[in-house]
Amino acid sequence: MAVFSRLLPLLLFFGLLIPVPADAKKHETGFLDRTISFQAVNYKYQVFVPEDWTPHQKWPIILALHGAGERGDDGVLQTDVGIGTAIRTNRSAIRAIVVMPQCPKHLWWMLAPMDDLVMSTLEQATKEFHGDAQHIYLTGLSMGGFGAWHLAEKYPGRFAALVVICGGIRPPAAARKAYPELAKLTPPDLPKSYSEAAERVGKTPVWIFHGADDDIVPVTESRRMYEAMKRIGAEVLYTEYPGGTHASWERAYDEPGLFPWLFSKSLGVPSKTAQTECQSIRRNLAGRQLTISGAEVGCQGEVGVALLYGRWLSVEATRKSNMQLRLLWSTIRA
């Protein structure tokens, strides 16, 4: 017994040196606090991580934009409405990483630098939680619905599908009056504005929701975007709730078919040839006229995507007979 007593400390010491299998390590899950530094300012945001998350697989990612009432700087309020509530109600239905940035009180998602902040937040969370670049989805409600259309226009081909709830492209008059910069960004109240917005979004699948009696965001915003997306041949669903008011997200995120539909969508994967061509382009970024073969990238009408060193870039098809694609210089983020 005396010998064992002397050996016990050594046994405990060497036991601590035995490596713990990676699978045995406990990972953080649930709603997690995160911070991103952007343009010398720290912004808090939330990430939801499923209970069975593991770093040994790629995970779908949902980027969720909240409404005006959840603006702030606590990094938490945006989880109390919309998709955050849906997660708490039925976690098993949303087996994805959900990224929830927060917009400051004095801004809108459509205003700079919020759109770039959102994309930087998405990139940070995608890297940390092993996000799947082919399964990145975008959703937004109210002010976030306007932000969702805005991001889909600015980054065509970046998202596998959209869920837009009581949003649009022309913010309400009260918002335009309160934010002069927002008024400058608002397109004219003409059918052409919606058609042009749809063309910029491209054929990204989208499911639109709106309450018929919404007294904050006119239901005509969603009706017009639905018709515009149909005209370009996009896969678009529209659910309008008779008698429904502004808070249509309460019913939308509870639709039994929503998340199965969303998770069924994915971006195309470029061939090895396309990836090789993209690498060649990366080595020649000094030139401002860049072209790659549309057949190797996978066009969606006049908009496609290319994988360049792990980044999805927007590309715009020209009308040339060989259907070459010109990379928009402004979208390249080295």
C-alpha positions as CSV (number, residue, x, y, z in Angstrom):
1,M,0.0,0.0,0.0
2,A,2.9,2.4,0.8
3,V,4.4,1.8,-2.6
4,F,1.1,2.5,-4.4
5,S,0.7,5.7,-2.4
6,R,4.1,6.9,-3.6
7,L,3.3,5.9,-7.3
8,L,-0.1,7.5,-7.3
9,P,1.1,11.1,-8.0
10,L,3.2,9.8,-10.9
11,L,0.3,7.9,-12.3
12,L,-1.9,11.0,-12.1
13,F,0.8,13.1,-13.8
14,F,1.3,10.8,-16.7
15,G,-2.4,10.4,-17.1
16,L,-2.7,14.1,-17.7
17,L,-0.3,13.7,-20.6
18,I,-2.4,11.2,-22.5
19,P,-4.1,13.1,-25.3
20,V,-7.9,13.3,-25.4
21,P,-9.4,12.1,-28.6
22,A,-10.7,15.0,-30.7
23,D,-14.2,13.5,-30.8
24,A,-14.3,13.5,-27.0
25,K,-13.8,17.2,-26.8
26,K,-17.0,19.2,-25.9
27,H,-17.8,21.9,-28.5
28,E,-19.8,25.0,-27.7
29,T,-23.3,24.8,-29.1
30,G,-26.5,26.8,-28.8
31,F,-26.6,30.6,-29.0
32,L,-23.0,31.9,-28.9
33,D,-21.8,35.4,-28.4
34,R,-19.3,36.6,-31.0
35,T,-17.6,39.9,-31.9
36,I,-16.2,41.2,-35.1
37,S,-13.8,44.1,-35.6
38,F,-14.8,46.0,-38.7
39,Q,-13.3,49.4,-39.8
40,A,-11.8,49.8,-36.3
41,V,-15.2,49.3,-34.6
42,N,-16.3,46.2,-32.6
43,Y,-19.7,44.8,-33.4
44,K,-21.4,42.0,-31.4
45,Y,-23.4,39.3,-33.1
46,Q,-24.9,35.9,-32.3
47,V,-24.3,32.5,-33.9
48,F,-26.6,29.5,-33.3
49,V,-24.7,26.2,-33.4
50,P,-26.7,22.8,-33.5
51,E,-26.2,20.5,-30.5
52,D,-24.6,17.8,-32.7
53,W,-22.2,20.2,-34.4
54,T,-18.8,18.6,-35.3
55,P,-15.8,20.1,-37.2
56,H,-15.6,16.9,-39.2
57,Q,-18.3,18.0,-41.7
58,K,-19.4,21.1,-43.6
59,W,-22.6,22.8,-42.3
60,P,-25.3,24.8,-44.0
61,I,-25.3,28.4,-43.0
62,I,-28.3,30.8,-42.7
63,L,-27.5,34.5,-42.6
64,A,-30.5,36.2,-40.8
65,L,-31.2,39.9,-40.8
66,H,-33.5,41.3,-38.1
67,G,-36.0,44.2,-38.3
68,A,-35.7,47.8,-37.1
69,G,-37.0,47.0,-33.6
70,E,-34.1,44.7,-32.8
71,R,-31.4,47.3,-33.6
72,G,-28.8,48.0,-30.9
73,D,-25.4,47.1,-29.7
74,D,-26.0,44.3,-27.1
75,G,-25.6,41.6,-29.6
76,V,-28.6,39.7,-28.2
77,L,-31.8,41.5,-29.0
78,Q,-31.9,40.2,-32.6
79,T,-32.4,36.6,-31.3
80,D,-35.7,37.5,-29.6
81,V,-37.7,37.8,-32.9
82,G,-38.1,35.8,-36.0
83,I,-35.7,32.9,-36.7
84,G,-34.4,33.0,-33.1
85,T,-37.8,32.2,-31.8
86,A,-38.2,29.5,-34.4
87,I,-35.0,27.9,-33.3
88,R,-36.1,27.9,-29.7
89,T,-39.5,26.4,-30.6
90,N,-38.1,23.6,-32.8
91,R,-34.3,23.2,-32.9
92,S,-34.5,20.0,-34.8
93,A,-36.0,21.7,-37.9
94,I,-33.0,24.0,-38.3
95,R,-29.8,21.9,-38.5
96,A,-27.7,24.7,-39.6
97,I,-25.3,27.4,-38.4
98,V,-27.4,30.6,-38.1
99,V,-25.5,33.9,-38.2
100,M,-27.4,36.8,-36.7
101,P,-25.6,40.2,-36.9
102,Q,-27.0,43.3,-35.3
103,C,-27.5,46.7,-36.9
104,P,-26.9,49.8,-34.8
105,K,-29.9,51.9,-33.9
106,H,-28.9,54.8,-36.2
107,L,-28.5,52.7,-39.4
108,W,-30.3,50.4,-41.8
109,W,-29.1,47.2,-43.4
110,M,-29.1,48.9,-46.8
111,L,-26.8,51.7,-45.7
112,A,-23.0,51.6,-45.7
113,P,-21.1,50.1,-44.1
114,M,-23.7,47.6,-42.9
115,D,-23.9,45.5,-46.1
116,D,-20.1,44.9,-46.0
117,L,-20.1,44.3,-42.3
118,V,-22.8,41.6,-42.7
119,M,-20.7,39.8,-45.4
120,S,-17.6,40.0,-43.2
121,T,-19.5,38.6,-40.3
122,L,-20.7,35.8,-42.5
123,E,-17.2,35.0,-43.6
124,Q,-15.9,35.0,-40.1
125,A,-18.6,32.6,-38.9
126,T,-18.3,30.4,-42.0
127,K,-14.6,29.9,-41.2
128,E,-15.0,29.2,-37.5
129,F,-17.9,26.8,-37.8
130,H,-17.0,25.0,-41.0
131,G,-19.7,26.5,-43.2
132,D,-20.5,24.9,-46.5
133,A,-20.0,27.5,-49.3
134,Q,-22.5,25.7,-51.5
135,H,-25.3,25.9,-48.9
136,I,-25.4,29.5,-47.7
137,Y,-28.9,31.0,-47.3
138,L,-30.1,34.5,-46.7
139,T,-33.3,35.5,-44.8
140,G,-34.6,38.8,-43.5
141,L,-37.7,40.3,-42.0
142,S,-39.1,43.8,-42.3
143,M,-36.0,46.1,-42.4
144,G,-34.0,42.8,-42.8
145,G,-36.2,41.9,-45.7
146,F,-35.1,45.0,-47.5
147,G,-31.5,44.2,-46.5
148,A,-31.9,40.7,-47.9
149,W,-33.0,42.0,-51.3
150,H,-30.2,44.5,-51.2
151,L,-27.5,41.9,-50.5
152,A,-29.0,39.5,-53.1
153,E,-28.6,42.3,-55.6
154,K,-25.1,43.3,-54.6
155,Y,-23.8,39.7,-54.3
156,P,-25.6,37.7,-57.0
157,G,-24.8,34.0,-57.0
158,R,-23.6,34.2,-53.4
159,F,-26.6,32.6,-51.8
160,A,-28.2,29.3,-52.6
161,A,-31.7,30.6,-51.7
162,L,-33.5,33.5,-50.1
163,V,-36.4,33.8,-47.6
164,V,-37.7,37.4,-47.6
165,I,-40.5,38.3,-45.1
166,C,-42.4,41.6,-45.4
167,G,-39.5,43.3,-47.3
168,G,-39.1,45.0,-50.6
169,I,-36.8,47.4,-52.4
170,R,-38.5,50.7,-51.6
171,P,-38.3,51.3,-47.8
172,P,-41.4,52.9,-46.2
173,A,-41.8,56.7,-46.5
174,A,-41.2,57.2,-42.8
175,A,-37.8,55.4,-43.0
176,R,-36.8,57.4,-46.1
177,K,-37.7,60.6,-44.2
178,A,-35.8,59.7,-41.1
179,Y,-32.7,58.6,-43.1
180,P,-31.8,60.9,-46.0
181,E,-29.1,58.6,-47.2
182,L,-31.7,55.8,-47.4
183,A,-33.9,58.0,-49.6
184,K,-31.0,58.5,-52.0
185,L,-30.6,54.7,-52.4
186,T,-34.3,54.2,-53.0
187,P,-35.3,53.5,-56.6
188,P,-38.2,55.3,-58.3
189,D,-41.7,53.9,-57.7
190,L,-41.9,52.4,-61.2
191,P,-42.3,48.8,-62.5
192,K,-38.9,49.1,-64.1
193,S,-37.3,49.4,-60.7
194,Y,-38.6,45.9,-59.7
195,S,-37.6,44.4,-63.0
196,E,-34.1,45.7,-62.7
197,A,-33.8,44.5,-59.1
198,A,-34.9,41.0,-60.2
199,E,-32.4,41.0,-63.0
200,R,-29.6,41.9,-60.5
201,V,-30.7,39.1,-58.1
202,G,-30.8,36.6,-60.9
203,K,-32.3,33.2,-60.7
204,T,-31.6,32.6,-57.0
205,P,-34.6,30.6,-55.6
206,V,-36.7,32.7,-53.2
207,W,-39.7,32.3,-51.0
208,I,-41.5,35.6,-50.2
209,F,-43.9,36.1,-47.3
210,H,-46.2,39.1,-46.5
211,G,-49.3,39.9,-44.6
212,A,-52.1,41.2,-46.7
213,D,-53.0,43.9,-44.2
214,D,-49.5,45.0,-43.4
215,D,-49.7,48.7,-42.3
216,I,-45.9,49.3,-42.1
217,V,-44.5,47.7,-45.3
218,P,-47.0,47.8,-48.2
219,V,-47.8,44.3,-49.4
220,T,-47.3,45.6,-53.0
221,E,-43.6,45.5,-52.4
222,S,-43.6,41.7,-52.1
223,R,-46.3,41.3,-54.9
224,R,-44.1,43.4,-57.3
225,M,-40.9,41.5,-56.5
226,Y,-42.8,38.2,-56.9
227,E,-44.0,39.1,-60.4
228,A,-40.6,40.5,-61.3
229,M,-38.8,37.3,-60.3
230,K,-41.3,35.2,-62.2
231,R,-40.7,37.2,-65.3
232,I,-37.0,36.4,-65.3
233,G,-37.8,32.7,-64.9
234,A,-36.6,32.3,-61.3
235,E,-37.9,29.7,-58.9
236,V,-40.1,31.9,-56.7
237,L,-42.8,31.1,-54.1
238,Y,-45.1,33.7,-52.6
239,T,-47.2,33.2,-49.5
240,E,-49.6,36.1,-48.6
241,Y,-51.5,35.7,-45.3
242,P,-55.1,37.1,-45.6
243,G,-55.7,39.4,-42.8
244,G,-52.1,39.2,-41.7
245,T,-50.4,42.3,-40.3
246,H,-46.7,43.2,-40.2
247,A,-45.5,40.4,-38.0
248,S,-45.9,37.8,-40.7
249,W,-42.5,36.2,-39.7
250,E,-44.3,34.6,-36.8
251,R,-46.2,32.4,-39.3
252,A,-43.6,32.3,-42.0
253,Y,-40.8,30.6,-40.0
254,D,-43.4,28.2,-38.6
255,E,-44.3,26.9,-42.1
256,P,-43.6,23.2,-42.1
257,G,-42.3,23.2,-45.6
258,L,-40.0,26.2,-45.3
259,F,-36.8,24.7,-44.0
260,P,-37.0,21.5,-46.0
261,W,-37.4,23.6,-49.1
262,L,-34.5,25.9,-48.1
263,F,-32.0,23.1,-47.4
264,S,-32.8,21.5,-50.7
265,K,-31.2,24.4,-52.5
266,S,-27.5,24.5,-53.3
267,L,-25.1,26.4,-55.5
268,G,-23.4,24.6,-58.4
269,V,-19.8,23.3,-57.9
270,P,-17.4,24.5,-60.6
271,S,-15.4,21.8,-62.4
272,K,-11.7,21.3,-61.9
273,T,-11.1,23.1,-65.2
274,A,-13.0,26.2,-64.0
275,Q,-11.0,26.2,-60.7
276,T,-7.7,26.0,-62.7
277,E,-8.8,28.9,-64.9
278,C,-9.7,30.9,-61.8
279,Q,-6.3,30.2,-60.2
280,S,-4.7,31.5,-63.5
281,I,-6.8,34.6,-63.2
282,R,-5.7,35.2,-59.6
283,R,-2.1,35.2,-60.8
284,N,-3.0,38.0,-63.3
285,L,-5.1,40.3,-61.2
286,A,-3.1,43.3,-62.4
287,G,-5.2,43.3,-65.6
288,R,-8.7,44.8,-65.3
289,Q,-10.3,42.9,-68.1
290,L,-10.7,39.4,-66.8
291,T,-12.7,36.6,-68.6
292,I,-13.4,33.0,-67.9
293,S,-15.4,30.5,-69.9
294,G,-19.1,30.6,-68.9
295,A,-19.4,26.9,-69.8
296,E,-16.9,26.0,-67.1
297,V,-18.5,28.2,-64.4
298,G,-22.2,27.4,-64.7
299,C,-24.3,30.3,-65.9
300,Q,-27.7,31.2,-64.4
301,G,-29.1,33.2,-67.2
302,E,-26.9,36.3,-67.3
303,V,-25.4,35.7,-63.9
304,G,-23.1,33.0,-62.6
305,V,-20.6,32.3,-59.9
306,A,-16.9,31.3,-59.9
307,L,-14.8,29.8,-57.1
308,L,-11.6,31.7,-56.7
309,Y,-9.3,30.5,-53.9
310,G,-12.2,29.7,-51.7
311,R,-14.3,32.8,-52.4
312,W,-17.4,33.0,-54.5
313,L,-17.3,35.9,-56.9
314,S,-20.1,37.5,-58.9
315,V,-19.7,37.2,-62.6
316,E,-21.7,38.9,-65.3
317,A,-22.3,37.2,-68.7
318,T,-21.7,39.2,-71.8
319,R,-23.7,38.8,-75.0
320,K,-20.8,37.3,-76.9
321,S,-21.5,34.1,-78.9
322,N,-19.0,32.1,-76.8
323,M,-20.8,33.2,-73.6
324,Q,-17.7,34.4,-71.8
325,L,-18.1,35.8,-68.4
326,R,-16.5,39.0,-67.3
327,L,-15.6,39.2,-63.6
328,L,-16.9,42.4,-62.2
329,W,-13.7,44.1,-60.8
330,S,-15.7,45.7,-58.0
331,T,-16.7,42.3,-56.5
332,I,-13.2,40.9,-56.2
333,R,-12.1,40.7,-52.6
334,A,-8.5,39.6,-52.5
